[in-house]
Amino acid sequence: MKHLFALLLASVLFLSTLIACAPEANQSQLTTPEATTVEETTPETVTTTPKEVTETTEVVTPPEETTPEESTTLEETTALETEEVKPLGKDASTIVSTLNATMTFSSTFGCEEAVLKDMSDKTEVVSAFLAEGFTPMAVDMVEGAKFETVLLTNLFETVTIYWMPKEKELRILWEAYNADAISLLSQNKTTAFDNLIMAQIGVERIDEDEDPDVGMSYVFKLSNGRAIVIDGGWNNAPNAENLFKTLEKLDIYKNYDGKYVIEAWIFSHGHSDHNGIVYAFGDAYADRVDVTYFMYQIPVNSQISATGAGVAGEVDFHKTVKETFPNATYINPHVGLKYYIGNATIEVLFTPDVYWSPETPLSYYNNTSLIFNVTGGGTGFLCMGDAGEISATKSWSLFSPISYKSGILQLTHHGMATGAGGSGKWEVIEKIYNAADVVNAVLPLGVRIGDSLDGGNGRWSVLFANANAKYHVSYITNNDDAPTSTGYVNQKLFNRFIADVENGTTLAAEFGYPGLVSLFGYNGINILNNGKGLISYISCSDKTEMVTVFSLAYADITVVENDVLDDWFSYESDYQEWFY
């Protein structure tokens, strides 16, 4: 028995010695799956929206970054997040320097751009990036695109390549890797489902420096209750209040902090009647509203856009956005791509980075406007901003007519002429209008519509010329708003317009528009023909702002509300019934 006990004791001591002397266990075998998740291994910016980023990064992460051999231990993962993170190869700027670009310049905020001409194909350029560790991303292009947008990333930089075979031109843009921007390029579980509510709200002015002709503000309610805002109008307190009250009225979703959530705030361009609201809105409501994404593309140097708001104003705007809503992510949109925001899809049909350069600057600032389609509920809203003939022509060269098909058309530039100095061409813009093939249109428009049919800012021409399309024209008027002073509509012409509304006659034959169908307008209130009309929203000299609310559902457009803005705010309405 003693021998048996001694043998057992010896065995225990021997096993203890083996354990004490054994090398440290392989940490990779002990690490749980959570230790190698995207949140722990990707750069700091990835953590903003972990769920979406996790789903997207699996597509774009280079194989070298995700193999078990290279991401095995918790200690190694921590090191990768700090000082030891290095690109796999040369950075984009170094690669571009070897490609004999015609020109290289700063494009928009944090983004550099290069132009290569006389290119027979894109293979050499794409291969140059692939050789240095960049990985191509699978992205959804807008239907009908006649060019290619190629995205590559190495998790440190994102490279966007525009390949335009017809022009034999290739453009390269590179910027810091933005996981949030990448996540919006992937469809989500609500994509293409459910309906959208869209409200066009009146833009208020409080002094003579704020032109009553202009301003633009649209709010979409997504099926998840969050909002998309387009532009917003002037920088003044009443205008900011109207936008905030619209969020309340539409019962926009509040987060756990009790703040209304604007999922995306899109600015068409940098003119203050479109983006000035950020200042007043931020001052009054930044502590009551959260913005997840800002999306805009405005120039950062005068070489690429010689006129307009000015570089100082654009830099100040960008700085204000970042400081006022520090948790928001800036998205630099690119033409041809689809961005999935809730159940809405933003289909980008023009961004100025596909045109501008020091050699071909946009000398007319309105041509920096984005052109895009907001689709949902089986239909859409084609936003033109203030786009002019140059941007329209470039967009038309890149897309087929089917790309512009929509349900609601926003007439560009408040119905004014689209060229510098009041003169402009409408040949290609009209092609886009016809391609949109809508029965509903909206016209951000005040009361000053030009001194004559073809003079002034040309708005009468636009109203008459487009009345024979597949939609009718509704113009907000008031009998008292017909001063004879320079800049306002001529009293005689105004009276004839009122007569046309009252007795159903037409001015078309007299003014050379025999195809005119009808004009509608009455005492500051939009009059719609069976729910189909072209809507404007500032009625008259008393600045009565209007609101029109649309439902986008089952590939159809329904006018839910059409009222004076203040009256709309004062009564209860429930739009939940419009979501099926």
CORNORNOR-V170223 format. One record per residue. RES is the residue in one letter. OMEGA is omega in degrees with one decimal (999 if undefined). Layout:
res->(RES & RES)
omega->(OMEGA & OMEGA)
This chain:
res->(M & K & H & L & F & A & L & L & L & A & S & V & L & F & L & S & T & L & I & A & C & A & P & E & A & N & Q & S & Q & L & T & T & P & E & A & T & T & V & E & E & T & T & P & E & T & V & T & T & T & P & K & E & V & T & E & T & T & E & V & V & T & P & P & E & E & T & T & P & E & E & S & T & T & L & E & E & T & T & A & L & E & T & E & E & V & K & P & L & G & K & D & A & S & T & I & V & S & T & L & N & A & T & M & T & F & S & S & T & F & G & C & E & E & A & V & L & K & D & M & S & D & K & T & E & V & V & S & A & F & L & A & E & G & F & T & P & M & A & V & D & M & V & E & G & A & K & F & E & T & V & L & L & T & N & L & F & E & T & V & T & I & Y & W & M & P & K & E & K & E & L & R & I & L & W & E & A & Y & N & A & D & A & I & S & L & L & S & Q & N & K & T & T & A & F & D & N & L & I & M & A & Q & I & G & V & E & R & I & D & E & D & E & D & P & D & V & G & M & S & Y & V & F & K & L & S & N & G & R & A & I & V & I & D & G & G & W & N & N & A & P & N & A & E & N & L & F & K & T & L & E & K & L & D & I & Y & K & N & Y & D & G & K & Y & V & I & E & A & W & I & F & S & H & G & H & S & D & H & N & G & I & V & Y & A & F & G & D & A & Y & A & D & R & V & D & V & T & Y & F & M & Y & Q & I & P & V & N & S & Q & I & S & A & T & G & A & G & V & A & G & E & V & D & F & H & K & T & V & K & E & T & F & P & N & A & T & Y & I & N & P & H & V & G & L & K & Y & Y & I & G & N & A & T & I & E & V & L & F & T & P & D & V & Y & W & S & P & E & T & P & L & S & Y & Y & N & N & T & S & L & I & F & N & V & T & G & G & G & T & G & F & L & C & M & G & D & A & G & E & I & S & A & T & K & S & W & S & L & F & S & P & I & S & Y & K & S & G & I & L & Q & L & T & H & H & G & M & A & T & G & A & G & G & S & G & K & W & E & V & I & E & K & I & Y & N & A & A & D & V & V & N & A & V & L & P & L & G & V & R & I & G & D & S & L & D & G & G & N & G & R & W & S & V & L & F & A & N & A & N & A & K & Y & H & V & S & Y & I & T & N & N & D & D & A & P & T & S & T & G & Y & V & N & Q & K & L & F & N & R & F & I & A & D & V & E & N & G & T & T & L & A & A & E & F & G & Y & P & G & L & V & S & L & F & G & Y & N & G & I & N & I & L & N & N & G & K & G & L & I & S & Y & I & S & C & S & D & K & T & E & M & V & T & V & F & S & L & A & Y & A & D & I & T & V & V & E & N & D & V & L & D & D & W & F & S & Y & E & S & D & Y & Q & E & W & F & Y)
omega->(178.5 & -179.5 & 179.6 & 179.0 & 179.7 & 179.0 & 179.5 & 178.9 & 179.5 & -179.8 & 179.5 & 179.6 & -179.1 & 178.5 & 178.8 & 179.2 & 179.3 & -179.0 & -178.5 & -176.0 & -175.7 & 176.3 & -178.8 & -179.2 & 178.8 & -175.2 & -178.7 & 179.1 & -178.3 & -175.8 & 177.0 & 178.7 & -179.3 & -177.2 & -179.6 & 178.2 & -178.3 & -176.8 & -175.7 & -171.6 & -178.0 & -178.9 & -170.8 & -175.7 & -175.4 & -169.6 & -176.2 & 178.4 & -170.7 & -174.3 & -177.8 & -177.1 & 179.2 & -178.1 & -174.9 & -173.3 & 177.5 & -179.5 & -169.4 & -176.9 & 177.0 & -179.6 & -177.5 & -176.4 & -170.8 & 179.9 & -178.0 & -176.9 & -175.2 & 179.2 & -168.8 & -171.9 & 176.9 & 179.0 & 179.7 & 179.7 & 179.5 & 179.9 & -179.8 & -178.1 & -173.6 & -168.4 & -171.3 & -179.8 & 179.1 & 175.3 & -178.7 & -178.5 & 178.8 & 177.3 & -173.3 & -179.2 & 178.9 & 178.6 & -179.1 & -178.2 & 179.9 & -171.1 & 176.7 & 178.2 & 177.4 & 178.1 & 176.4 & -174.7 & 173.3 & -173.7 & 175.4 & -170.2 & 178.7 & -175.6 & 175.2 & -175.1 & 176.4 & -179.8 & 175.2 & -177.8 & 179.6 & 179.8 & 179.5 & 174.4 & -175.4 & -169.9 & -176.4 & -177.5 & 179.8 & -179.9 & -179.8 & 178.2 & 178.6 & -179.0 & -179.6 & 171.3 & 175.7 & -177.9 & 178.7 & 177.6 & 172.3 & -179.3 & 177.3 & 176.0 & 176.1 & 178.4 & 177.7 & 179.1 & 179.9 & 177.9 & -179.5 & 167.6 & -177.4 & 177.4 & 175.6 & 179.8 & 169.5 & -179.1 & 173.3 & 177.4 & 171.3 & -179.8 & 175.8 & 180.0 & 171.0 & 177.9 & -177.8 & -172.7 & -178.8 & 179.4 & -174.4 & -179.4 & 177.3 & 178.3 & 179.5 & 175.2 & 178.6 & -176.8 & -179.8 & 177.5 & -178.2 & -175.8 & 180.0 & 178.0 & 179.1 & -176.8 & -178.5 & 179.8 & 179.0 & 177.7 & 177.3 & -172.7 & 179.5 & -177.6 & 175.6 & 178.2 & 174.0 & -171.6 & 175.2 & 167.8 & 179.4 & 177.8 & 169.9 & -175.0 & -176.7 & 178.2 & -174.6 & 173.3 & -177.0 & 175.1 & -173.4 & 178.9 & 179.4 & -174.1 & 179.3 & -179.5 & -161.1 & -174.1 & -176.6 & -178.3 & 177.9 & 177.0 & 175.1 & 170.0 & -180.0 & -179.8 & 176.1 & 176.1 & 179.6 & -174.1 & 162.6 & 178.1 & 173.8 & -179.6 & -177.4 & 175.0 & -172.1 & 175.7 & 172.7 & -173.8 & 179.2 & 179.3 & 177.4 & 179.5 & 179.3 & 178.5 & -179.7 & 179.4 & 175.8 & 174.9 & 177.4 & -175.8 & -179.9 & 179.4 & 178.3 & -177.4 & 173.3 & 179.0 & -175.1 & 175.7 & -179.5 & -179.2 & 172.3 & -176.3 & 167.1 & -175.5 & 177.6 & 175.0 & -174.6 & 175.6 & -177.3 & 177.8 & -167.6 & 176.3 & -169.8 & 175.6 & 177.4 & -175.3 & -177.7 & -176.1 & -178.3 & -176.7 & -178.2 & -179.2 & 178.6 & 179.4 & -173.0 & -166.5 & -178.0 & 179.8 & -178.6 & -178.8 & 172.1 & 174.8 & -179.6 & -178.6 & 164.0 & -179.6 & 176.8 & 177.6 & 179.6 & -170.8 & 178.4 & 174.0 & -175.2 & 178.1 & -175.3 & 173.6 & -165.2 & -177.4 & 173.7 & -172.3 & -177.9 & -174.6 & -178.1 & 179.5 & -179.0 & 178.0 & 178.7 & 178.3 & -179.1 & 178.9 & 179.8 & 178.3 & -177.5 & -176.8 & -176.8 & 179.4 & -172.2 & -179.3 & -179.6 & 178.7 & 176.8 & 177.5 & 174.9 & -173.4 & 179.6 & -172.6 & 178.0 & -175.9 & 173.5 & 176.7 & -175.0 & -177.4 & -172.4 & 179.2 & 175.2 & 175.2 & 177.3 & 179.5 & -170.7 & -174.8 & 172.5 & 165.5 & -174.2 & -179.3 & 176.3 & -177.5 & -167.1 & 174.1 & 174.5 & -180.0 & 179.8 & -179.6 & 174.3 & -175.3 & 176.7 & -164.9 & -179.5 & 178.5 & 171.9 & -178.4 & 169.2 & 167.5 & -176.7 & 177.5 & 171.3 & -175.2 & 178.2 & -178.9 & 178.5 & 178.5 & -175.1 & 178.9 & -179.2 & -177.6 & 179.5 & -175.2 & 175.6 & -173.4 & 178.7 & -174.3 & -179.9 & -179.4 & 177.2 & -179.6 & 178.6 & 178.7 & -178.3 & 179.3 & -174.8 & -174.8 & 173.5 & -180.0 & -177.7 & -177.5 & -175.1 & -177.0 & -176.3 & 179.8 & 178.0 & 179.0 & 171.0 & 178.1 & -173.4 & 170.5 & 173.4 & 178.6 & -178.3 & 171.3 & -171.1 & 179.6 & 178.7 & 177.1 & 178.1 & 178.0 & -179.4 & 177.9 & -176.7 & -174.4 & -177.2 & 176.6 & 178.3 & 176.6 & 178.4 & 177.6 & -179.4 & 179.4 & 178.4 & 171.8 & -174.7 & 170.0 & 177.1 & 176.1 & 177.6 & -177.2 & 174.3 & -167.6 & 175.0 & -172.8 & -177.7 & -172.4 & 175.0 & -176.0 & -177.9 & -177.0 & -176.6 & -178.2 & 180.0 & -179.5 & 170.4 & -174.6 & 176.2 & 179.5 & -179.1 & -178.8 & -178.4 & -174.4 & -175.9 & -179.3 & -178.8 & 174.2 & -176.4 & 174.9 & 177.0 & 179.7 & 173.0 & -179.3 & -178.6 & -176.9 & 174.3 & -175.9 & -179.0 & -174.8 & 179.9 & 178.2 & -178.5 & -178.7 & -179.0 & 177.3 & 177.4 & -177.6 & 177.7 & -176.3 & -177.8 & 180.0 & 178.8 & 179.4 & 178.1 & 177.4 & 178.5 & 178.8 & 179.2 & 179.7 & -173.0 & -174.3 & 173.7 & 176.4 & -176.5 & 174.1 & -169.7 & -176.4 & -178.4 & -175.3 & 170.7 & 177.6 & -175.8 & -178.7 & -178.4 & -179.3 & -176.8 & 171.2 & -179.4 & 175.9 & -179.1 & 168.8 & 173.5 & -179.6 & 176.0 & 172.5 & -176.8 & 176.7 & -178.6 & 177.5 & -178.8 & -179.1 & 175.9 & -167.1 & 167.6 & -168.7 & 172.3 & -163.6 & -167.2 & -174.7 & 176.6 & 172.7 & 177.7 & -178.6 & -176.4 & 172.0 & 170.8 & -177.8 & -179.4 & 167.9 & 175.6 & -173.4 & 176.3 & 177.1 & -179.8 & 179.3 & 176.3 & 175.1 & -176.2 & 179.3 & 174.4 & -166.6 & 168.6 & -172.4 & -178.4 & 178.1 & 179.3 & 179.1 & -169.1 & -179.5 & -177.3 & 174.0 & -176.5 & -177.9 & 179.1 & -178.6 & -179.0 & 175.9 & -175.2 & 999)
